[in-house]
Amino acid sequence: MLTSNPDTIVAIATAPGRGGIGVVRLSGPQAFSIASSIVGERLLSPRLAHFCRFRNQDGDVLDEGLVISFPAPHSFTGEDVVELQGHGGPVILDMLVAACIAAGARQARAGEFSQRAFLNDKVDLTQAEAIADLIDAGTAASARAALHSLQGVFSAEVNQLVEALINLRIYVEAAIDFPEEEIDFLSDGKVASDLIEVRKQCLRVLDEANQGRLVREGMTLVIAGKPNAGKSSLMNALAGFDAAIVTDIAGTTRDVLRESIQLDGMPLNLIDTAGLRDSADVVEQEGIRRAYAEMRKADRLLVMVDSRDPQDDIGDLHRLLPQSQQQLGNLDLPVTVVLNKADLSGLATGVRDDGAFVISAASGEGLNALRAHLKEAAGYQGEGQSRFSARRRHISALEHALAALDSGARQLHGQAAGELLAEDLRAAQKALEEITGVFTADDLLGRIFSSFCIGK
């Protein structure tokens, strides 16, 4: 159902900077009248490009280009939409937006066009988020996954789950509300078997969503260890270029260094940090504090150790890392231990029995095994395994739905409590509907769309 928003919004829809073409977009009840005042004539047939001159309220010509109108409801937002397509100079586009505002429009907020499309049932919430993901895609795999979500692949999976839950709820609640019908959901086994099937389906969608999140966001890997262990050398080796300064002087890295790379299509966000040690240097102390702060946000911690004297290094890190755990808030952070400088220690590269990786960041020996481990640790199954893009909130909603289904199964088999089972099924449905936006709090919508670019 279309919303009746009284405001007409305007924004530059093309990327910031200079270009051959720039597009200003209007959406709302006054879009046509405002555009007509800019072009000095009535808009022609819908979706027909018409050449004209763009003028301000004083009649001064600002630019010339094309105007295209899209009457409601057959537009991106579901409202009357007009696109003014002129030259891509930022000053020209700013003047054109100013002329639209002077004629009665309002500057659009970030993501407001997509939010109106969602509110007007042109797209669901996962499709709206996929628009932003498609724009922000950093790899071909993430672009394909985002496009599939935009086309409704993820939504269809969630909607199938919701439909199965609704059918199950109908059966269970009928047994509760109409006991005279003698529906025994325990003895006939229908609810138990359907519940197992819905859980399997939810697990499958969760696995695919995890792949979609990996393709979209990648894994954040913090490289930590004592000074001069080779952290920056490893970052350079994984990145394939000199992203960090490497010297023989301990404590070269004082600040956090970031680099985004790809491992066979999986984005990997590398973070090189200051060496962990006791230091009276104020600057170095700040670098170490920032290292702990990055660990708090990481998906995995990679601890670098000098393989020439690993016992001393590991002993020192055992003393330092409890401090990091305290600063991390006792976060359960998975750790990969890497023994570096195998070219100097003479150790054979590869994976040891204790799970540590022996490598030489300088020569590259042992890095292929480490790369394979990082992909496996992230759960990445390859570019072709991601059918749609997903975000952390989608994963959380699916996990909540799965937990509710597991609770329902316990109620069914342990207590034979139909009322409690029905409540768990309702909670699972609510969690799934938060994904597509059927049930979504207004503050969540605000957070989601505020992360979009202006004009989208």
ABEGO torsion letter per residue (X at the ends): XBBBBABBBBBBABBBEBBABBBBBBBEAAAAAAAAAAAGBBBBBBGBBBBBBBBBAAGBBABBEBBBBBBOABBAAGBBBBBBBBBABAAAAAAAAAAAAAAGBBBBBBGAAAAAAAAAGABBAAAAAAAAAAAABABAAAAAAAAAAAAGAAAAAAAAAAAAAAAAAAAAAAAAABAAAGBBAAAAGAAAAAAAAAAAAAAAAAAAAAAAAAAAAEBBBBBBEBBGAGAAAAAAAAAGBBABBBBABBGABABBBBBBBBBGGBBBBBBBBBBBBBBABAAAAAAAAAAAAAAAABABBBBBBBAABAAAAAAAAAAAAAAAAAAAGGBBBBBBBBBBGAAAAGBBBEBBAAGBBBBBAAAGBGAAAAAAAAAAAAGBAEAAABABBBBAAAAAAAAAAAAAAAAAAAAAAAAGBAAAAAAAAAAAAAAAAAAAGABBBAAAAAAAAAABBBGX
